[in-house]
């Protein structure tokens, strides 16, 4: 499928798809007329990339993790090297901080609604 079709099916703009390609996350083939051609499984891959980005992971880490989570038969390596472990532990800390911030924000909104809501 071409980039426009993948964009329409995935809900991700063509600009973002090109960025994913620049970041070495997507690997379309080029047709004879130099158009990008994406395999059918690219849709699932884009959804995985989107989910990892939405979770707050940077593309440099997604590039490393993607082969481990890609597809139904993906397997994590038996051992994680020191650099990967450090990156993942850092991301866990970042995610925990975001969770705490979002929880606090939700509580503030609930408090506000409790004060202004009319029965």
Backbone as numpy.savetxt, mean C-alpha at the origin, in Angstrom:
# Nx Ny Nz CAx CAy CAz Cx Cy Cz
-3.79 -5.64 -19.91 -4.63 -4.47 -19.91 -3.74 -3.23 -19.91
-4.24 -2.17 -20.44 -3.48 -0.92 -20.49 -3.68 -0.13 -19.20
-2.88 0.90 -19.07 -2.83 1.66 -17.82 -4.18 2.29 -17.47
-4.91 2.79 -18.47 -6.21 3.40 -18.21 -7.22 2.40 -17.67
-7.18 1.20 -18.20 -8.09 0.16 -17.73 -7.75 -0.27 -16.30
-6.45 -0.41 -16.03 -6.03 -0.75 -14.68 -6.42 0.36 -13.70
-6.26 1.59 -14.12 -6.64 2.72 -13.26 -8.14 2.68 -12.96
-8.95 2.44 -13.99 -10.40 2.40 -13.79 -10.81 1.25 -12.88
-10.21 0.09 -13.07 -10.57 -1.09 -12.27 -10.08 -0.99 -10.83
-8.93 -0.35 -10.64 -8.33 -0.30 -9.30 -8.72 0.94 -8.50
-9.20 1.97 -9.19 -9.50 3.23 -8.51 -8.26 4.04 -8.20
-7.15 3.68 -8.82 -5.87 4.38 -8.64 -5.58 5.13 -9.93
-5.18 6.38 -9.82 -4.96 7.18 -11.02 -3.79 6.65 -11.86
-3.81 7.00 -13.13 -2.70 6.59 -14.00 -1.39 7.21 -13.51
-1.46 8.40 -12.96 -0.26 9.04 -12.42 0.33 8.21 -11.27
-0.54 7.73 -10.39 -0.07 6.89 -9.28 0.52 5.58 -9.79
-0.11 4.99 -10.80 0.40 3.74 -11.36 1.79 3.96 -11.96
1.99 5.07 -12.63 3.32 5.38 -13.16 4.32 5.56 -12.02
3.88 6.17 -10.93 4.75 6.34 -9.76 5.12 4.97 -9.18
4.15 4.07 -9.08 4.44 2.73 -8.59 5.48 2.05 -9.48
5.37 2.28 -10.77 6.36 1.72 -11.70 7.73 2.34 -11.45
7.77 3.65 -11.27 9.04 4.34 -10.99 9.68 3.83 -9.70
8.84 3.46 -8.73 9.33 2.98 -7.44 9.65 1.48 -7.48
9.55 0.88 -8.65 9.86 -0.54 -8.85 8.88 -1.45 -8.12
7.61 -1.01 -8.03 6.58 -1.81 -7.41 5.73 -2.54 -8.45
5.58 -1.94 -9.62 4.84 -2.53 -10.73 5.79 -2.71 -11.90
5.57 -3.78 -12.66 6.47 -4.08 -13.77 5.69 -4.42 -15.04
5.10 -3.41 -15.69 4.39 -3.70 -16.93 5.38 -4.03 -18.05
4.88 -4.70 -19.04 5.71 -4.89 -20.23 5.34 -3.80 -21.22
6.23 -3.52 -22.14 5.97 -2.51 -23.17 5.61 -3.21 -24.47
4.50 -2.78 -25.06 4.10 -3.36 -26.34 4.94 -2.74 -27.45
4.74 -3.20 -28.66 5.53 -2.71 -29.80 5.32 -1.21 -30.03
4.14 -0.70 -29.65 3.90 0.74 -29.78 4.27 1.51 -28.51
4.97 0.84 -27.60 5.50 1.41 -26.35 4.43 1.69 -25.29
3.23 1.13 -25.46 2.21 1.25 -24.42 2.54 0.28 -23.29
2.18 0.67 -22.07 2.32 -0.22 -20.94 1.22 -1.28 -21.01
1.60 -2.52 -20.82 0.63 -3.62 -20.78 0.78 -4.31 -19.42
-0.31 -4.35 -18.67 -0.30 -4.93 -17.34 -0.98 -6.30 -17.38
-0.40 -7.25 -16.67 -0.97 -8.58 -16.55 -2.25 -8.50 -15.72
-3.17 -9.45 -15.89 -4.42 -9.44 -15.11 -4.18 -9.41 -13.59
-3.12 -10.07 -13.12 -2.86 -10.09 -11.68 -2.36 -8.74 -11.16
-2.11 -7.79 -12.05 -1.67 -6.46 -11.63 -2.73 -5.75 -10.79
-3.99 -6.08 -11.04 -5.07 -5.46 -10.26 -4.93 -5.81 -8.78
-4.73 -7.09 -8.50 -4.54 -7.51 -7.10 -3.27 -6.89 -6.52
-2.22 -6.82 -7.32 -0.96 -6.23 -6.86 -1.15 -4.77 -6.49
-1.87 -4.02 -7.32 -2.13 -2.60 -7.03 -2.94 -2.48 -5.74
-3.89 -3.37 -5.53 -4.67 -3.33 -4.30 -3.79 -3.62 -3.09
-2.84 -4.55 -3.23 -1.91 -4.82 -2.14 -1.03 -3.61 -1.87
-0.53 -2.99 -2.91 0.30 -1.78 -2.75 -0.50 -0.70 -2.05
-1.74 -0.48 -2.49 -2.60 0.54 -1.89 -2.81 0.26 -0.41
-3.08 -1.00 -0.07 -3.30 -1.36 1.32 -2.07 -1.10 2.18
-0.91 -1.45 1.66 0.33 -1.22 2.41 0.62 0.27 2.56
0.35 1.04 1.50 0.53 2.50 1.59 -0.46 3.10 2.59
-1.71 2.63 2.53 -2.73 3.14 3.46 -2.38 2.81 4.91
-1.65 1.71 5.10 -1.21 1.34 6.45 -0.05 2.21 6.92
0.48 3.03 6.00 1.56 3.95 6.37 2.95 3.47 6.01
3.07 2.37 5.30 4.40 1.87 4.94 4.96 2.68 3.77
6.23 3.01 3.82 6.85 3.74 2.71 7.14 2.81 1.54
7.23 3.37 0.35 7.45 2.55 -0.84 8.77 1.78 -0.77
9.78 2.31 -0.12 11.06 1.59 -0.03 10.90 0.29 0.73
10.02 0.27 1.73 9.77 -0.95 2.48 8.80 -1.86 1.73
7.82 -1.27 1.06 6.88 -2.06 0.27 7.63 -2.83 -0.82
8.61 -2.19 -1.42 9.41 -2.84 -2.47 10.06 -4.12 -1.94
10.48 -4.09 -0.69 11.13 -5.25 -0.08 10.08 -6.30 0.32
8.95 -5.85 0.86 7.93 -6.76 1.37 7.06 -7.38 0.29
6.85 -6.67 -0.79 5.89 -7.09 -1.81 6.10 -8.51 -2.31
7.31 -8.94 -2.60 7.46 -10.32 -3.05 7.04 -11.34 -1.99
7.06 -10.94 -0.73 6.70 -11.85 0.36 5.19 -11.96 0.56
4.44 -10.99 0.07 2.99 -11.00 0.27 2.22 -11.10 -1.03
2.91 -11.14 -2.13 2.28 -11.12 -3.44 1.73 -12.50 -3.82
0.46 -12.54 -4.12 -0.16 -13.76 -4.60 -0.61 -14.69 -3.50
-1.43 -15.68 -3.86 -2.00 -16.59 -2.86 -0.99 -17.55 -2.25
0.12 -17.81 -2.92 1.11 -18.76 -2.42 2.34 -18.08 -1.83
2.24 -16.80 -1.54 3.39 -16.05 -1.04 3.81 -16.58 0.32
5.08 -16.63 0.52 5.63 -17.08 1.80 6.69 -16.10 2.26
6.69 -15.85 3.55 7.73 -15.01 4.11 9.02 -15.81 4.22
10.15 -15.14 4.09 11.40 -15.87 4.25 11.52 -16.42 5.68
12.23 -17.51 5.82 12.37 -18.16 7.13 13.05 -17.24 8.13
14.01 -16.45 7.66 14.71 -15.52 8.54 14.68 -14.13 7.93
14.64 -13.15 8.79 14.66 -11.76 8.36 16.03 -11.20 8.68
16.64 -10.52 7.73 17.96 -9.96 8.01 17.83 -8.77 8.97
18.94 -8.35 9.53 18.94 -7.29 10.55 18.35 -5.99 10.06
18.67 -5.61 8.85 18.15 -4.34 8.31 16.64 -4.42 8.14
16.15 -5.53 7.62 14.71 -5.71 7.43 14.00 -5.70 8.77
14.55 -6.39 9.74 13.94 -6.42 11.07 13.86 -5.02 11.67
14.93 -4.26 11.53 14.95 -2.89 12.06 13.89 -2.03 11.37
13.78 -2.15 10.05 12.77 -1.39 9.31 11.36 -1.77 9.75
11.11 -3.06 9.88 9.78 -3.52 10.27 9.43 -3.10 11.69
10.39 -3.19 12.59 10.13 -2.75 13.98 9.87 -1.25 14.04
10.58 -0.50 13.22 10.34 0.94 13.13 8.95 1.24 12.61
8.51 0.47 11.62 7.16 0.67 11.07 6.09 0.28 12.08
6.35 -0.75 12.87 5.39 -1.12 13.92 5.26 0.03 14.92
6.37 0.65 15.29 6.33 1.80 16.21 5.56 2.96 15.59
5.81 3.22 14.32 5.09 4.30 13.63 3.59 4.03 13.58
3.23 2.79 13.26 1.82 2.43 13.21 1.17 2.56 14.58
1.86 2.13 15.63 1.32 2.23 16.98 1.09 3.69 17.35
2.02 4.56 16.99 1.85 5.99 17.28 0.65 6.55 16.52
0.47 6.14 15.28 -0.68 6.60 14.51 -1.98 6.09 15.11
-2.00 4.83 15.55 -3.19 4.25 16.17 -3.56 5.05 17.42
-2.57 5.36 18.24 -2.83 6.13 19.46 -3.35 7.52 19.13
-2.77 8.16 18.13 -3.23 9.49 17.72 -4.67 9.43 17.21
-4.95 8.44 16.35 -6.30 8.31 15.80 -7.32 7.97 16.88
-6.94 7.14 17.83 -7.83 6.79 18.94 -8.15 8.04 19.76
-7.14 8.83 20.05 -7.34 10.08 20.79 -8.25 11.03 20.01
-8.02 11.13 18.71 -8.85 12.01 17.87 -10.30 11.54 17.87
-10.51 10.23 17.75 -11.87 9.68 17.78 -12.54 10.01 19.10
-11.81 9.86 20.20 -12.38 10.15 21.52 -12.75 11.62 21.64
-11.94 12.51 21.09 -12.26 13.93 21.13 -13.52 14.24 20.33
-13.65 13.61 19.17 -14.85 13.83 18.35 -16.08 13.30 19.06
-15.96 12.11 19.67 -17.09 11.55 20.42 -17.48 12.46 21.58
-16.49 13.01 22.25 -16.75 13.94 23.36 -17.50 15.17 22.85
-17.03 15.71 21.75 -17.68 16.89 21.16 -19.12 16.58 20.79
-19.32 15.44 20.14 -20.68 15.06 19.76 -21.56 14.85 20.99
-21.00 14.32 22.05 -21.75 14.13 23.28 -22.20 15.44 23.88
-21.45 16.48 23.66 -21.80 17.80 24.20 -22.83 18.54 23.34
-22.77 18.32 22.03 -23.61 19.12 21.15 -24.82 18.35 20.60
-24.82 17.05 20.72 -25.92 16.26 20.18 -27.20 16.51 20.98
-28.26 16.61 20.25 -29.58 16.80 20.88 -30.32 15.47 20.87
-30.94 15.12 22.01 -31.66 13.84 22.09 -32.89 13.81 21.21
